Amino acid sequence: MKKLDTASMNRTLLSERVFEEIQNSILNGDLAPGDPLPEIKLSEELGVSRTPVREAIGKLELEGLVRTIPNRGAMVVGISEKDIDDIFTIRMYVEGLAARWAAQYITEPQLE
């Protein structure tokens, strides 16, 4: 993970950026299922205080990517092959529908 430029960020935006950075690390496989997410280490790596890290971990837990165990901390759950299959199936249907609607409702100026 890379340090974030925190000079001009408010707390909510900072928490969101920390969330995105950790989420990307999980989805890219840089953080594997079972890896611990120690707040102190993450805050040092990202160059932020523990508060935005704690908020980001809470949001990641709501997304199902992280699990917090009392007295042990947070750990990566990751995504399963079924999750990936479900995501691609949903995208296939949504993108197909979007393409069909675009073809049906395109105007002459848009074609040009």
C-alpha positions, 0 to 999 in steps of 0.5 A: 500500500502507498502513503496517502496525500492527506494534506487537503482531505477532510476526515470523511474523505480520508476514511473513504480513501483508506477504505479504497486503498485496503479494498483494492489491496484485498481485491488485487490479492495483495492481502490474502484471506486470513491476513491480519489487518492491524490498525497501527501498521496500516495507519503507519503504512498509509500515513494516517491516524488510526481513526480513518483506518478503524472506520475503513475496516468497519465499512469493509466488514459491512462489505463482507471483505473483512471480519473482526474478531473480538480481542484479536482484531480484523482479518481479511475474508476476501472473495470466493470463486462463487462471488466472482462468478456471481459478479460476472453473471450480474455484469453480463446481464446488466451490460447486455441490457445497457447495450440493447437500450443504447441501440434502441434509444440512440439519436441521430446526433449521437450516431454522428 
